[in-house]
Amino acid sequence: IPNTGYVAVGIVEKYVQPVSEFYVKDELGHDVRLLDQPIQAHMGEHCGNPDLEEQVVGITWLRTLTKENAFREQGFFTANQQSVCKFRNQFTLDKLIERFGVAQDLTEHPVFF
């Protein structure tokens, strides 16, 4: 969360896709379009326009914190609030692994904090 800190760790399960092509599982386990779900976001405004259409990534969340318990330290890498990226800043990665209790071998897989 910008100016607040890190609040979650997860594994990227579905790589970036246009929102119009992104499917999730419903409560019965069926694949359904994300845009057909009752979400509180205006993500479908530019469907079909490859330059403006929202892009989404599927993440399985492993651990989450409340905003009030967000983790932040001086010198942490910070990215755009809406980005998924591979960490290259070892200081930040080491501190997040420790704080979220993530196994070191998990960092060899796509990880999102």
Residue pairs with C-beta under 8 A, 6 or more apart in sequence:
1 7
1 67
1 70
1 81
2 78
2 81
4 67
4 70
4 72
5 70
5 71
5 72
5 76
6 65
6 70
6 71
6 72
6 76
6 96
6 99
6 113
7 64
7 65
7 66
7 67
7 69
7 70
7 71
8 61
8 63
8 64
8 65
8 112
8 113
9 61
9 62
9 63
9 96
9 100
9 102
9 111
9 112
9 113
10 59
10 60
10 61
10 62
10 111
10 112
11 59
11 60
11 62
11 106
11 109
11 110
11 111
11 112
12 57
12 58
12 59
12 84
12 110
12 111
12 112
13 58
13 59
13 60
14 22
14 57
14 58
15 57
15 58
15 110
16 55
16 56
16 57
16 84
17 55
17 56
17 57
18 47
18 50
18 53
18 54
18 55
18 56
19 34
19 35
19 43
19 44
19 47
19 53
19 54
19 55
19 56
20 33
20 35
20 44
20 47
20 48
20 53
22 33
22 34
22 35
22 56
22 58
23 31
23 32
23 33
23 34
24 31
24 32
24 34
24 37
24 58
25 31
25 32
26 32
26 37
34 43
34 56
35 43
35 44
35 47
43 54
43 56
44 54
45 52
45 54
46 52
46 53
46 54
47 53
57 84
57 112
59 84
59 112
62 100
62 102
63 100
63 101
63 102
65 71
71 95
71 96
71 99
71 100
73 95
75 91
75 92
76 89
76 91
76 92
76 95
77 87
77 88
77 89
77 91
77 92
79 85
84 112
86 110
87 93
87 96
87 111
87 113
93 107
96 102
96 113
97 104
97 107
100 113
102 111
